[in-house]
Amino acid sequence: MLQKYKKITTQILYIALVILAFLFADSWCLPLKTIKDEIEFYAPIHMSNKGHKTLLGYSYITKKNIKFSTQEIFIKENDIIIEESYILKNITSVKTQTKDYSEKLMSGFNGMNLYLAIGLVISIVISLLSLKFDKNLTENGFQNIIIFNSFLVLVALYLGMIYS
């Protein structure tokens, strides 16, 4: 299995690394678009645990149909200024006249998704180095590389769907 699928696994990991590099570049290296907007709708995000509801944050929709979520904090003002990436439309900053809520963003490439992406980059780099330089890599080790990276991707996609 190792010799049969090593090349395709390496190629998939390189493609994933390029995609993540593109996401990072879109959010932090390329210029951002500033949008003045108003909050039109909001809803709390709850997590149920054995009959108890825990407030995770709030989900918002603006008049220009921009969607974002904040962690545990409610934006009281309607007029907001949003910074959005040009290519993927990722919300990187939300501010009002009096307060900056950027640190509390959960949606897009922020919050837990950011930490998962960083973890995935580290895992991919370690996996690629293992595939390239570890001459004693076992079948089990190879399967662990595939399963762990797949798990991180699935969790990131799931959280991206919940908080978007």
C-alpha angles and dihedrals in degrees: 000000000000095000093040098052103025095096096048091044090052091050092049091050091050091050091049090050091051091049091051091047088052090051092051092047092049092052101040113014105040121069119271130228117235115216127186109210145149129240109246102173138013135179133184119248111222133185117208118217119175094327095317121109118216119197110234098174144285134293118214137195120194131208089259089055096252113152126206141149134220128205117245094324131100122216105225098186121076099208110078139169115220128194112207132180114247101227107038098020091233113170108234101167139022120187139167127199091271108028144034114225096178095110091056097053114126102172128085118003094346138092116008092357090061092052091047090050091051090048090049092051091051091047092048093049092049090046093050091048090049093049092048104040109021105094092179097053108145129214088252091052090050091050090049090055091053096043097044095048091045090051092052091049092050093048091048091049091047093050090045090057093047099048100035 
